[in-house]
Amino acid sequence: MTVRKVKKTKTLNKKNATRKTTSAPGPSDNDIEQEVEAKFLMEPCEADKFLRSGFVQRIRIEEPSRGLECSTYFDTPRQLLKKRGISLRIRQKDGGYTQTLKSEGRFDQGILTRLETSRAVSSLDINRSMVAAVLKEQSLPVRNLSRLVPVFRTDVERTRFLVKFGKSKIELAYDHGGIICPKTGRRLEKISEIEAELKSGTARDMFLLLCELNERFHVQQFATSKAARGFAAANRRNAFKSVKHKRFATEGSNESFMLLQQSMGATLSHFFANNPNFIRHKPEAIHQTRVAVRRMRAILQAFKEAIGYLDRKALNGELRWFQNKLGECRDWHVLADDTAPVLAKQHPEAAATLRRLARKAHNARLPEAMEIYNSRRAQRLILNIQLWLSGLPESGGRTIAALRKESIRRNLKRLSAMGRLSSRSPVQKIHAVRILSKKMRYTLEILPGTGLADGNALKALTDLQDHLGNLNDASKCLELISNTREAELPSNVHETIRHWAELRMAKCLADARPSLTRVRRWGRRFL
């Protein structure tokens, strides 16, 4: 991917299209620019080390500029702009004012890309005609913009400089300050982050630089904008929520490389969307992060024939490590919030004891999960996936239909080799069937087909995964309480839970068999 910028002004022509307008603002004196950036959280002490490092001195091609930037963000009382994916701010810097509208960001190979429209203004008074023109240009409703009020403010000291890495020019900026309530002046949240914006060149050079920064300094990639964090800090209604994976619409390509980039990009977006709540220790965000990692592994499996063997094995091995390391903390949370409520329908006292035990164990393992998530190894993994994606061809590869047929046939052969499921089947075999059904379901979602039979198969796989997932939760419950001390879980309670879990496993297995039969019947045409 190469960076593309578009500038549109009333008086600029093609020859001086890269120059920003400095004339008095007229009706169409807008600067329109595509912003391509990546963001990292960095503590002030580490940022000082970064700014003074010899590495930065070697790649820097201009002296750093430092200055205070005060940005006031506006919206209607009902936050209509935010609901439309638009942020509106006026930035005060060096005695001047600039009004900017930014569109909702999207991920292209893991880089946040946004359309930014700016113009010079004379004060903190909003130029509403510019706002209306931009919304109209993006086919968004223009009504109800008569009242725009300040929602929050960001006050930061910014140190910025241009570097050259490979054949690309990248602007690095360190922001240190906070998100401020405009009415009280109280700081709502601190800001200490590095922004890398691609000015010219390729995304691959940018990711190579980011990988190098990750190896030299303690950073954490963070894709949430200051605007989103400001709205969340200013109003509880805007608090970050854990985000589930959303089905994405393919852009009409039948080529594997394009679909591979689209699907992995959507999964990276899912991963980063849960970043704010993960670092706030929200259990559901940990679960959704594991789901994103699991989907990345499924994508590598679905595109197996289009990906180099070494790339696939290296990435899949690290993703497996990441998924497993987050697993134990997640298992105790499932025990407390999913398994215990089901147990409570029959044994409320035992469920209350189990819930207390599970929450205590979850809290004890949460610091380890956070350490893994923030580790250099985990950061390296995600950056390497982005770097790998940036080096893939933008088109070509095998057709989606061929990949889909081959992937489904391969998984169905494995499913057939496992034989039937019965009450005597070992837990390991049942778990393997569950994992395989999950891979097949992801394959049908990633490599979509047409026809009623495929829709029925996806429904059967979803049902099979749900039933075997409930069975796995009951099995995991037995595993987790097996080494629990008597003081934490009395023997009579232990026996009650064990008996209940065994009965639940048998029922879930019986419920799963019809779905497994439907999957096998659908798969006969592939074998």
matplotlib code that plots the C-alpha trace (Angstrom):
import matplotlib.pyplot as plt

x = [0.0, 1.3, 0.1, -2.2, -3.0, -5.6, -5.6, -8.5, -8.5, -10.1, -6.8, -4.3, -3.4, -1.7, 1.8, 1.6, -0.9, 1.2, 1.3, -1.2, -3.4, -2.6, -5.0, -8.1, -10.8, -13.2, -16.2, -14.1, -10.6, -10.5, -7.5, -8.5, -5.9, -5.9, -4.3, -2.4, -1.1, -0.3, -0.3, 1.6, 1.2, 4.5, 5.2, 7.0, 10.2, 10.4, 9.5, 12.4, 14.7, 13.2, 13.6, 17.3, 18.2, 21.0, 18.6, 16.3, 19.2, 20.4, 17.1, 15.9, 16.1, 15.0, 15.3, 12.4, 9.7, 8.1, 5.0, 1.7, -1.4, -4.9, -7.7, -11.4, -13.8, -17.4, -20.6, -24.4, -25.9, -27.1, -23.7, -25.0, -21.5, -20.1, -23.0, -22.1, -18.5, -17.3, -15.1, -14.9, -12.2, -10.6, -6.9, -5.1, -1.4, 1.2, -1.6, -3.6, -6.8, -7.5, -10.9, -10.7, -13.3, -12.1, -14.1, -14.4, -11.2, -10.8, -8.1, -6.1, -3.5, -3.7, -3.0, -5.7, -6.7, -9.0, -10.1, -9.2, -10.7, -9.1, -9.4, -8.0, -10.4, -10.1, -11.3, -13.0, -16.3, -17.4, -17.6, -20.9, -20.9, -17.8, -19.3, -22.4, -20.5, -18.3, -21.3, -23.2, -20.1, -20.1, -23.8, -24.5, -27.5, -26.9, -29.8, -29.7, -26.2, -27.5, -26.1, -22.5, -21.0, -17.5, -17.5, -13.8, -10.4, -7.0, -3.9, -0.7, 2.9, 3.9, 7.4, 7.4, 10.1, 10.4, 12.4, 13.5, 13.3, 13.9, 12.5, 9.7, 9.2, 7.4, 6.5, 7.0, 5.3, 5.2, 2.2, 2.2, -0.7, -4.3, -8.0, -9.6, -13.2, -13.8, -16.2, -14.2, -10.7, -10.3, -8.0, -10.1, -7.4, -3.7, -2.2, 1.3, 1.6, 3.7, 2.1, 3.7, 2.1, 3.1, 3.9, 5.2, 6.3, 5.0, 3.3, 5.9, 8.7, 6.4, 5.9, 9.6, 10.2, 7.5, 9.0, 12.4, 10.8, 9.1, 12.5, 14.2, 11.5, 8.6, 5.5, 2.0, 0.2, -3.1, -5.6, -8.1, -8.2, -8.0, -11.5, -12.9, -11.1, -12.2, -15.9, -15.6, -13.9, -16.4, -19.6, -20.3, -22.7, -19.8, -17.7, -15.9, -17.6, -16.2, -16.7, -17.8, -16.5, -18.7, -19.2, -17.6, -18.7, -16.1, -15.4, -16.4, -13.1, -12.7, -8.9, -7.5, -4.8, -7.4, -9.8, -6.9, -6.0, -9.7, -10.4, -7.2, -7.7, -11.2, -9.9, -7.1, -9.7, -11.7, -8.5, -7.7, -11.3, -11.1, -7.7, -9.2, -11.2, -8.4, -6.0, -8.9, -9.0, -12.5, -13.0, -15.2, -12.5, -10.0, -12.5, -13.0, -9.2, -8.9, -11.7, -9.8, -6.6, -8.5, -10.0, -6.5, -5.4, -8.6, -7.7, -4.2, -5.8, -8.4, -5.8, -3.3, -2.6, -2.1, 0.4, 4.0, 4.7, 7.2, 5.1, 2.0, 3.8, 5.7, 2.6, 0.3, 2.8, 3.0, -0.8, -1.3, 1.0, -0.8, -4.2, -3.2, -1.6, -4.8, -6.8, -6.5, -7.7, -10.6, -11.5, -12.0, -14.2, -16.4, -16.7, -17.9, -20.2, -21.4, -21.2, -22.2, -25.5, -26.5, -25.6, -27.6, -30.8, -30.5, -27.9, -27.9, -25.7, -23.0, -23.2, -22.5, -19.5, -18.2, -18.7, -16.7, -13.9, -13.8, -13.7, -10.9, -8.9, -9.6, -8.4, -5.3, -4.5, -5.4, -2.0, -0.3, -2.7, -2.0, 1.7, 1.4, -0.7, 1.7, 4.8, 7.2, 6.6, 2.9, 3.5, 6.0, 3.5, 0.8, 3.3, 4.7, 1.2, 0.8, 4.2, 3.5, 0.2, 1.8, 4.1, 1.4, 0.3, -2.8, -4.4, -3.9, -3.7, -6.0, -9.8, -11.9, -14.0, -11.0, -9.6, -13.0, -13.6, -10.1, -10.3, -13.7, -12.7, -9.6, -11.5, -14.3, -11.8, -10.4, -13.9, -14.7, -11.5, -12.6, -15.7, -18.9, -19.3, -20.7, -20.9, -17.7, -15.8, -12.8, -13.0, -10.0, -11.8, -14.9, -12.7, -11.0, -14.4, -15.4, -12.2, -12.6, -16.3, -15.1, -12.5, -15.1, -17.5, -14.9, -14.0, -17.6, -17.6, -14.2, -14.7, -18.4, -20.4, -23.9, -26.9, -29.3, -27.1, -24.2, -26.5, -27.9, -24.4, -23.3, -26.4, -25.6, -21.9, -23.0, -25.3, -22.7, -20.1, -22.6, -23.5, -19.9, -18.9, -21.3, -19.9, -16.4, -17.3, -18.6, -15.5, -13.3, -15.2, -14.3, -10.7, -10.4, -12.0, -10.0, -7.0, -9.0, -8.3, -10.9, -11.0, -12.0, -14.4, -15.8, -16.0, -19.9, -20.0, -17.2, -19.3, -22.4, -20.6, -18.9, -22.2, -24.0, -21.1, -21.1, -24.9, -24.6, -21.8, -24.0, -26.9, -24.8, -23.3, -26.8, -27.9, -24.8, -25.3, -28.1, -26.1, -23.1, -25.2, -26.4, -22.8, -21.7, -24.7, -23.9, -20.2, -20.8, -20.8, -17.2, -15.8]
y = [0.0, 3.4, 6.6, 8.8, 12.4, 14.7, 18.4, 20.6, 24.4, 27.2, 28.7, 25.8, 24.1, 20.8, 22.3, 23.5, 20.9, 19.9, 23.4, 24.3, 27.4, 30.3, 32.9, 34.1, 31.4, 31.5, 29.3, 26.4, 27.0, 23.5, 21.2, 17.6, 15.0, 11.2, 10.6, 7.2, 6.6, 4.1, 4.9, 3.6, 4.2, 5.1, 6.2, 9.6, 8.1, 5.8, 8.6, 10.7, 7.7, 7.4, 11.1, 11.1, 7.7, 7.3, 5.4, 8.3, 10.7, 8.5, 8.3, 11.9, 14.3, 17.4, 19.0, 18.3, 21.0, 21.4, 23.3, 23.4, 22.3, 22.9, 21.1, 21.7, 19.0, 20.0, 18.1, 18.6, 17.9, 14.5, 13.9, 13.6, 14.0, 11.2, 8.9, 9.6, 8.7, 12.3, 14.3, 18.1, 20.1, 23.5, 23.4, 26.4, 26.5, 29.3, 31.9, 30.5, 28.3, 25.4, 23.7, 20.0, 17.3, 13.7, 10.7, 7.5, 5.5, 2.2, -0.4, -1.0, -3.7, -2.7, 1.0, 3.5, 5.5, 8.6, 11.4, 14.8, 18.1, 21.3, 25.1, 28.1, 30.0, 33.1, 31.9, 29.1, 29.9, 27.0, 27.5, 25.6, 26.0, 23.9, 21.2, 21.1, 20.9, 18.0, 16.1, 16.6, 15.5, 12.3, 11.8, 12.3, 14.2, 17.9, 18.8, 19.6, 21.3, 24.6, 24.0, 22.8, 22.9, 22.0, 18.5, 18.1, 19.5, 18.0, 19.9, 18.3, 19.2, 17.8, 17.0, 16.1, 15.4, 13.7, 10.6, 8.6, 4.8, 2.8, 4.8, 6.3, 9.5, 9.1, 11.8, 10.8, 12.8, 12.4, 13.9, 14.4, 15.9, 15.1, 15.2, 18.1, 18.9, 22.4, 23.4, 22.5, 22.3, 18.9, 16.3, 13.3, 11.1, 11.4, 11.3, 9.9, 8.4, 8.2, 8.8, 7.6, 9.1, 8.0, 11.1, 9.3, 5.8, 2.4, 0.8, -1.9, 0.7, 2.1, -1.3, -2.1, 1.1, 0.2, -3.3, -1.7, 0.7, -2.2, -4.0, -0.9, 0.7, -0.4, 0.5, -0.7, -0.4, 1.4, 2.2, 4.3, 8.0, 10.9, 11.8, 8.4, 8.5, 12.0, 11.2, 8.1, 10.1, 13.0, 10.9, 7.5, 6.8, 6.8, 4.4, 1.8, -1.6, -5.0, -5.5, -8.7, -9.7, -8.3, -10.0, -7.8, -7.3, -8.4, -5.9, -8.2, -9.9, -13.6, -13.5, -15.0, -12.3, -9.5, -11.5, -12.6, -8.9, -7.9, -10.7, -10.3, -6.6, -7.0, -9.3, -6.9, -4.2, -6.5, -7.1, -3.4, -2.4, -4.4, -2.8, 0.0, -2.4, -5.0, -2.5, -1.7, -5.3, -6.1, -9.8, -9.7, -7.8, -10.6, -13.1, -11.0, -10.6, -14.4, -14.7, -12.3, -14.4, -17.6, -16.1, -15.1, -18.7, -19.8, -17.3, -18.8, -22.2, -21.2, -19.6, -22.4, -23.0, -19.3, -18.6, -19.7, -22.6, -20.8, -17.7, -19.7, -21.9, -19.0, -16.8, -19.7, -20.9, -17.5, -17.0, -20.4, -19.3, -16.0, -17.7, -20.3, -17.8, -15.8, -19.0, -19.7, -16.3, -16.5, -20.1, -18.9, -16.0, -18.4, -20.5, -17.5, -15.8, -18.6, -21.9, -20.8, -19.2, -22.5, -24.4, -22.0, -23.2, -26.5, -25.9, -22.1, -22.5, -24.6, -22.0, -19.1, -20.9, -21.7, -18.1, -16.7, -19.2, -18.5, -14.7, -14.9, -17.2, -15.0, -11.9, -13.7, -14.6, -11.3, -9.6, -12.5, -12.0, -8.3, -9.0, -11.3, -8.9, -6.0, -8.1, -7.3, -10.8, -10.2, -6.7, -8.2, -10.8, -8.3, -6.0, -9.0, -9.9, -6.3, -6.3, -9.6, -8.3, -5.2, -7.3, -9.4, -8.7, -6.7, -9.0, -12.5, -15.9, -18.9, -18.4, -18.3, -21.2, -23.4, -22.5, -23.0, -26.4, -27.7, -26.3, -27.8, -31.2, -31.3, -30.6, -33.0, -35.8, -35.2, -35.1, -38.5, -40.0, -39.1, -41.4, -41.1, -39.4, -41.5, -41.4, -43.4, -40.9, -39.3, -35.6, -35.0, -36.4, -34.3, -31.2, -32.0, -32.2, -28.9, -27.2, -28.7, -27.5, -24.1, -24.0, -25.2, -22.5, -19.8, -21.2, -20.8, -17.2, -16.2, -18.0, -17.5, -19.7, -19.5, -21.7, -22.9, -26.0, -23.7, -21.7, -24.8, -26.1, -22.9, -23.1, -26.8, -25.9, -23.0, -25.3, -28.0, -25.5, -24.1, -27.6, -28.8, -25.4, -25.9, -29.4, -28.0, -25.5, -28.3, -30.3, -27.3, -26.8, -30.4, -29.7, -26.4, -27.6, -30.9, -29.3, -27.0, -27.1, -28.2, -24.8, -23.1, -25.7, -28.1, -31.8, -31.9, -28.9, -30.4, -33.6, -31.7, -29.7, -32.9, -34.8, -31.8, -31.3, -35.0, -34.9, -31.7, -33.1, -36.1, -33.8, -31.5, -34.5, -35.8, -32.3, -32.1, -35.4, -34.2, -31.2, -33.3, -35.6, -32.7, -31.5, -35.0, -35.2, -31.8, -32.8, -35.9, -33.9, -32.7, -36.2]
z = [0.0, -0.9, 0.8, -1.2, -0.3, -1.9, -1.4, -2.6, -2.5, -4.5, -5.8, -5.8, -9.0, -9.8, -9.7, -6.1, -4.9, -1.9, -0.5, 2.3, 1.8, 4.1, 2.6, 4.4, 4.6, 1.7, 0.9, -0.4, 1.1, 2.6, 2.9, 2.3, 3.3, 3.8, 7.2, 7.5, 11.0, 13.7, 17.4, 20.4, 24.2, 25.8, 29.3, 29.7, 31.0, 28.1, 25.7, 27.0, 26.3, 22.8, 21.9, 23.0, 21.5, 18.9, 16.7, 16.4, 15.8, 12.9, 11.0, 11.7, 8.7, 10.5, 13.9, 16.3, 16.7, 20.1, 21.0, 22.9, 21.1, 22.6, 20.7, 21.6, 20.3, 19.5, 19.0, 19.4, 22.8, 21.3, 19.8, 16.2, 14.7, 16.8, 15.8, 12.2, 12.7, 12.5, 14.9, 14.8, 16.5, 16.5, 17.3, 18.7, 17.9, 17.6, 17.9, 15.0, 14.8, 12.5, 12.2, 11.3, 10.6, 10.6, 9.3, 11.2, 10.8, 9.0, 8.9, 5.7, 6.4, 10.0, 9.6, 10.7, 7.7, 8.0, 5.7, 7.3, 6.1, 7.6, 7.2, 8.9, 11.1, 13.2, 16.6, 18.5, 16.6, 14.4, 10.7, 10.2, 6.4, 6.2, 8.5, 6.4, 3.1, 4.3, 5.6, 2.4, 0.4, 2.4, 1.9, 5.6, 7.1, 7.5, 9.8, 13.5, 13.4, 14.7, 18.2, 18.5, 22.0, 23.4, 24.8, 25.9, 25.2, 24.8, 26.0, 24.9, 24.4, 21.0, 19.9, 16.2, 13.5, 10.2, 9.7, 6.6, 6.8, 3.7, 0.9, 2.9, 5.0, 8.2, 10.8, 14.4, 17.1, 20.9, 22.7, 26.4, 28.3, 29.1, 28.2, 29.9, 30.9, 29.4, 32.2, 35.2, 33.8, 35.5, 33.8, 32.8, 31.3, 30.7, 27.2, 26.6, 23.1, 19.9, 16.6, 13.3, 10.2, 6.7, 4.6, 1.5, 0.6, 1.5, 4.5, 4.6, 5.4, 8.1, 9.7, 9.5, 11.5, 14.0, 14.5, 15.2, 17.7, 19.5, 19.8, 21.3, 23.5, 25.6, 23.6, 23.1, 19.8, 20.4, 17.6, 19.5, 18.6, 21.0, 20.0, 20.9, 24.3, 24.9, 24.4, 26.6, 29.4, 29.1, 29.3, 30.8, 28.0, 25.6, 27.7, 25.7, 25.3, 24.4, 20.7, 19.0, 15.5, 12.7, 9.4, 6.7, 3.2, 0.6, -2.2, -5.0, -5.6, -6.4, -5.8, -2.7, -1.9, -1.8, 0.4, 2.6, 3.3, 3.8, 6.2, 8.2, 8.3, 9.7, 12.4, 13.3, 13.6, 16.0, 18.0, 18.4, 19.1, 22.4, 23.3, 25.5, 27.7, 27.8, 29.4, 31.8, 32.9, 31.4, 31.2, 28.1, 26.3, 27.1, 25.6, 22.4, 22.1, 22.2, 19.6, 17.3, 17.7, 17.1, 13.9, 12.7, 13.0, 11.1, 8.3, 8.0, 7.8, 5.3, 3.0, 3.6, -0.1, -0.8, 2.1, 2.2, 4.6, 6.8, 7.1, 8.1, 10.6, 12.2, 12.6, 13.7, 16.3, 17.9, 17.7, 19.4, 22.2, 22.6, 22.7, 25.2, 27.5, 27.8, 28.2, 31.9, 33.0, 30.5, 31.8, 35.4, 34.1, 32.1, 35.3, 37.3, 34.7, 32.4, 34.2, 37.8, 36.6, 34.9, 38.1, 40.2, 38.6, 40.5, 43.2, 44.2, 47.3, 45.4, 42.6, 45.0, 46.4, 42.9, 41.8, 44.7, 44.0, 40.3, 40.7, 43.2, 40.9, 37.9, 39.7, 40.7, 37.1, 35.6, 36.1, 34.2, 31.3, 31.3, 31.3, 28.4, 26.4, 27.1, 26.4, 23.6, 22.2, 21.8, 20.4, 17.9, 16.8, 15.9, 14.2, 12.2, 11.0, 9.8, 8.2, 6.5, 5.1, 3.8, 1.7, 0.0, -3.5, -3.8, -6.3, -7.7, -6.1, -6.4, -6.7, -3.6, -4.8, -5.2, -1.8, -0.2, -1.6, -0.8, 2.8, 3.5, 2.0, 4.1, 7.4, 6.5, 6.0, 9.5, 10.9, 9.2, 10.6, 14.1, 13.8, 15.8, 19.2, 22.0, 25.8, 25.9, 23.7, 25.6, 26.3, 24.1, 21.1, 21.8, 22.2, 18.8, 17.1, 18.6, 17.4, 13.9, 13.7, 14.7, 11.9, 9.4, 10.5, 10.2, 6.8, 5.6, 6.9, 5.5, 2.2, 1.6, -0.9, -2.2, -1.9, 0.7, 1.5, 2.6, 4.9, 6.5, 7.0, 8.7, 11.0, 11.8, 12.5, 14.8, 16.7, 17.0, 18.3, 20.8, 22.2, 22.3, 23.8, 26.7, 27.1, 27.1, 29.8, 32.1, 31.4, 32.1, 35.4, 36.5, 35.5, 37.4, 40.7, 40.7, 42.5, 44.7, 48.4, 50.9, 52.5, 49.3, 48.1, 50.7, 49.7, 49.7, 47.3, 45.2, 44.8, 43.9, 41.2, 39.9, 39.6, 37.9, 35.4, 34.4, 33.7, 31.8, 29.6, 28.8, 27.9, 25.7, 23.9, 23.1, 21.9, 19.6, 17.8, 15.4, 14.4, 13.7, 11.6, 9.5, 9.0, 7.9, 5.5, 3.9, 3.6, 1.5, -1.7, -1.0, -0.3]

ax = plt.figure().add_subplot(projection="3d")
ax.plot(x, y, z, "-o")
ax.set_aspect("equal")
plt.show()
